[in-house]
Amino acid sequence: YKYSKYIQPFFLPPSFTVQGYYALYAIANILNDSTLLGVQLSNIDFRQVTNAVNGLSVLKNGYCYIISQTDPWTIISHPFSGTKCTHVQCAESKSQMSTEEYSIFN
């Protein structure tokens, strides 16, 4: 359809795949004027985002990570987090980041 368009997608909260990786899902209506033509579900494998973020460096020994907007202690992507480490203090134990230091970024 010449005039079909997407309506802004709705993003579901991140979830785990059966392999234990984060995945994001976005759902959007496809409309032609006001007629619903269909619905698109997009699946985003978060390993690609994780690899991109882990490839960034800050100064000499720094690194980047992603935390949850609604719960800043929850890790979405971190270079030191394993499959069982989902909180910032767990991943940051190697650098001994204190709660006070972390609160600066919160």
Backbone as CSV, one residue per row, in Angstrom:
resi,resn,N_x,N_y,N_z,CA_x,CA_y,CA_z,C_x,C_y,C_z
1,TYR,0.834,-1.182,0.000,0.000,0.000,0.000,0.876,1.241,0.000
2,LYS,0.506,2.185,-0.830,1.307,3.395,-0.978,1.325,4.228,0.298
3,TYR,0.226,4.284,1.001,0.133,5.164,2.161,0.170,4.412,3.488
4,SER,0.570,3.168,3.476,0.627,2.436,4.745,1.735,3.007,5.616
5,LYS,1.558,2.919,6.911,2.543,3.471,7.842,2.532,2.668,9.138
6,TYR,3.613,2.829,9.882,3.714,2.214,11.199,3.288,3.227,12.248
7,ILE,2.640,2.757,13.259,2.389,3.571,14.443,3.550,3.293,15.392
8,GLN,3.910,4.264,16.209,5.055,4.112,17.110,4.990,2.775,17.840
9,PRO,6.093,2.033,17.854,6.067,0.693,18.459,5.960,0.737,19.977
10,PHE,5.429,-0.339,20.518,5.370,-0.560,21.958,6.463,-1.564,22.292
11,PHE,7.335,-1.221,23.227,8.431,-2.109,23.619,8.060,-2.854,24.889
12,LEU,8.162,-4.158,24.844,7.954,-4.987,26.027,9.205,-4.942,26.885
13,PRO,9.085,-5.179,28.198,10.292,-5.231,29.036,11.225,-6.341,28.550
14,PRO,12.544,-6.179,28.746,13.481,-7.232,28.326,13.133,-8.561,28.986
15,SER,13.337,-9.635,28.264,13.108,-10.970,28.817,14.267,-11.865,28.413
16,PHE,14.325,-13.040,29.010,15.386,-13.989,28.706,14.915,-14.996,27.666
17,THR,15.797,-15.328,26.736,15.521,-16.405,25.788,15.789,-17.734,26.491
18,VAL,15.437,-18.837,25.868,15.700,-20.146,26.468,17.199,-20.408,26.594
19,GLN,18.026,-19.703,25.798,19.482,-19.842,25.897,20.069,-18.965,27.007
20,GLY,19.234,-18.138,27.662,19.702,-17.306,28.762,20.172,-15.922,28.363
21,TYR,19.853,-15.469,27.167,20.240,-14.136,26.707,19.045,-13.189,26.782
22,TYR,19.349,-11.904,26.972,18.290,-10.903,26.926,17.764,-10.749,25.505
23,ALA,16.474,-10.509,25.411,15.848,-10.200,24.125,14.859,-9.062,24.346
24,LEU,14.752,-8.195,23.372,13.769,-7.118,23.386,12.737,-7.403,22.306
25,TYR,11.498,-7.017,22.573,10.424,-7.215,21.611,9.694,-5.896,21.409
26,ALA,9.433,-5.556,20.168,8.679,-4.351,19.830,7.488,-4.758,18.973
27,ILE,6.335,-4.176,19.272,5.111,-4.478,18.541,4.582,-3.174,17.949
28,ALA,4.192,-3.200,16.674,3.654,-2.000,16.030,2.511,-2.369,15.090
29,ASN,1.500,-1.508,15.062,0.412,-1.658,14.094,0.868,-1.123,12.743
30,ILE,0.389,-1.730,11.679,0.621,-1.227,10.327,-0.740,-0.776,9.799
31,LEU,-0.847,0.519,9.499,-2.130,1.103,9.116,-2.095,1.671,7.710
32,ASN,-3.252,1.664,7.063,-3.483,2.394,5.819,-4.622,3.351,6.146
33,ASP,-4.293,4.625,6.314,-5.230,5.601,6.877,-5.622,5.083,8.258
34,SER,-6.875,4.719,8.477,-7.272,4.198,9.784,-7.564,2.700,9.743
35,THR,-7.281,2.049,8.628,-7.531,0.614,8.483,-6.306,-0.174,8.932
36,LEU,-6.530,-1.096,9.849,-5.442,-1.950,10.328,-5.102,-2.982,9.260
37,LEU,-3.867,-2.934,8.767,-3.409,-3.899,7.760,-2.729,-5.100,8.400
38,GLY,-2.131,-4.883,9.552,-1.423,-5.970,10.209,-0.685,-5.476,11.437
39,VAL,0.024,-6.389,12.046,0.816,-6.097,13.235,2.196,-6.685,13.016
40,GLN,3.221,-5.931,13.390,4.588,-6.438,13.264,5.178,-6.637,14.652
41,LEU,5.771,-7.794,14.865,6.506,-8.091,16.090,7.973,-8.226,15.720
42,SER,8.804,-7.428,16.341,10.248,-7.492,16.080,10.959,-8.019,17.312
43,ASN,11.879,-8.924,17.092,12.678,-9.523,18.156,14.105,-9.018,17.993
44,ILE,14.666,-8.449,19.050,16.027,-7.929,19.010,16.893,-8.766,19.944
45,ASP,17.858,-9.468,19.388,18.807,-10.257,20.179,19.779,-9.282,20.833
46,PHE,19.730,-9.196,22.147,20.496,-8.172,22.847,21.995,-8.447,22.864
47,ARG,22.432,-9.628,22.425,23.875,-9.893,22.364,24.568,-8.924,21.421
48,GLN,23.880,-8.503,20.366,24.476,-7.537,19.436,24.707,-6.199,20.122
49,VAL,23.740,-5.763,20.914,23.889,-4.511,21.665,24.992,-4.664,22.706
50,THR,25.011,-5.794,23.402,26.037,-6.053,24.412,27.428,-6.012,23.798
51,ASN,27.609,-6.651,22.661,28.921,-6.631,22.000,29.331,-5.216,21.614
52,ALA,28.386,-4.415,21.147,28.692,-3.027,20.773,29.084,-2.208,21.999
53,VAL,28.346,-2.368,23.100,28.642,-1.615,24.326,29.965,-2.075,24.922
54,ASN,30.218,-3.373,24.948,31.477,-3.880,25.505,32.680,-3.460,24.669
55,GLY,32.454,-3.106,23.414,33.539,-2.640,22.558,33.946,-1.197,22.818
56,LEU,33.135,-0.468,23.590,33.463,0.921,23.918,34.454,0.966,25.070
57,SER,35.345,1.935,25.049,36.272,2.089,26.175,36.238,3.529,26.658
58,VAL,36.497,3.692,27.935,36.530,5.008,28.562,37.922,5.209,29.139
59,LEU,38.619,6.228,28.649,39.992,6.518,29.048,40.855,5.266,28.915
60,LYS,41.685,4.979,29.934,42.642,3.880,29.814,42.053,2.521,30.195
61,ASN,41.384,2.455,31.326,40.884,1.173,31.827,39.370,1.139,32.006
62,GLY,38.679,2.172,31.544,37.239,2.241,31.759,36.451,1.400,30.772
63,TYR,35.186,1.260,31.037,34.292,0.478,30.192,32.879,1.004,30.374
64,CYS,31.975,0.550,29.553,30.575,0.981,29.599,29.683,-0.199,29.957
65,TYR,28.548,0.117,30.553,27.536,-0.904,30.775,26.163,-0.257,30.773
66,ILE,25.122,-1.073,30.641,23.751,-0.587,30.566,22.992,-1.095,31.780
67,ILE,22.273,-0.175,32.437,21.444,-0.540,33.577,19.986,-0.239,33.258
68,SER,19.104,-0.778,34.061,17.674,-0.565,33.877,17.298,0.860,34.264
69,GLN,16.447,1.487,33.481,15.991,2.839,33.788,15.105,2.840,35.028
70,THR,14.294,1.812,35.211,13.366,1.773,36.336,13.998,1.226,37.606
71,ASP,15.077,0.459,37.493,15.787,-0.087,38.653,17.281,-0.013,38.366
72,PRO,17.928,1.124,38.707,19.328,1.333,38.316,20.312,0.295,38.848
73,TRP,19.919,-0.522,39.803,20.824,-1.563,40.298,20.801,-2.794,39.397
74,THR,19.830,-2.894,38.503,19.698,-4.065,37.640,20.492,-3.876,36.355
75,ILE,21.350,-4.844,36.058,22.215,-4.791,34.881,21.485,-5.336,33.664
76,ILE,21.591,-4.622,32.552,21.127,-5.127,31.268,22.323,-5.688,30.497
77,SER,23.444,-4.972,30.543,24.664,-5.402,29.853,25.871,-4.892,30.628
78,HIS,26.816,-5.771,30.925,28.014,-5.409,31.682,29.136,-6.375,31.310
79,PRO,30.359,-5.868,31.080,31.440,-6.771,30.664,31.845,-7.796,31.722
80,PHE,31.568,-7.538,33.017,31.952,-8.478,34.073,30.795,-9.351,34.549
81,SER,29.598,-9.137,34.021,28.464,-9.900,34.537,28.393,-11.261,33.861
82,GLY,28.248,-12.275,34.664,28.048,-13.622,34.146,26.565,-13.907,34.069
83,THR,26.214,-15.132,33.874,24.799,-15.468,33.753,24.067,-15.358,35.081
84,LYS,24.786,-15.411,36.203,24.127,-15.341,37.501,24.261,-13.969,38.155
85,CYS,24.979,-13.060,37.537,25.206,-11.734,38.104,24.291,-10.732,37.420
86,THR,23.291,-10.246,38.139,22.346,-9.318,37.528,22.264,-7.978,38.251
87,HIS,23.091,-7.752,39.265,23.062,-6.485,39.991,24.413,-5.793,39.903
88,VAL,24.384,-4.482,39.908,25.587,-3.676,39.714,26.660,-4.014,40.739
89,GLN,26.308,-4.144,42.018,27.325,-4.425,43.035,28.016,-5.757,42.778
90,CYS,27.303,-6.735,42.242,27.901,-8.030,41.911,28.937,-7.871,40.808
91,ALA,28.588,-7.172,39.740,29.504,-7.008,38.609,30.647,-6.068,38.937
92,GLU,30.386,-5.065,39.753,31.400,-4.062,40.058,32.298,-4.472,41.221
93,SER,32.139,-5.671,41.752,32.967,-6.089,42.888,34.443,-6.098,42.531
94,LYS,34.773,-6.281,41.246,36.174,-6.270,40.828,36.787,-4.887,40.957
95,SER,35.968,-3.856,40.829,36.500,-2.500,40.937,36.155,-1.861,42.278
96,GLN,35.450,-2.589,43.128,35.101,-2.119,44.461,34.335,-0.799,44.440
97,MET,33.345,-0.677,43.573,32.510,0.520,43.542,31.594,0.504,44.754
98,SER,31.622,1.570,45.529,30.780,1.653,46.720,29.394,2.178,46.358
99,THR,28.462,2.013,47.294,27.117,2.532,47.094,27.147,4.041,46.909
100,GLU,28.010,4.727,47.662,28.127,6.184,47.547,28.623,6.588,46.156
101,GLU,29.629,5.864,45.649,30.140,6.158,44.307,29.062,5.919,43.258
102,TYR,28.348,4.819,43.422,27.310,4.498,42.452,26.199,5.538,42.467
103,SER,25.862,6.068,43.661,24.763,7.031,43.763,25.033,8.305,42.974
104,ILE,26.291,8.603,42.688,26.628,9.768,41.874,26.021,9.629,40.485
105,PHE,25.972,8.400,39.969,25.473,8.155,38.624,23.984,7.873,38.596
106,ASN,23.370,7.713,39.725,21.959,7.349,39.814,21.079,8.566,39.652
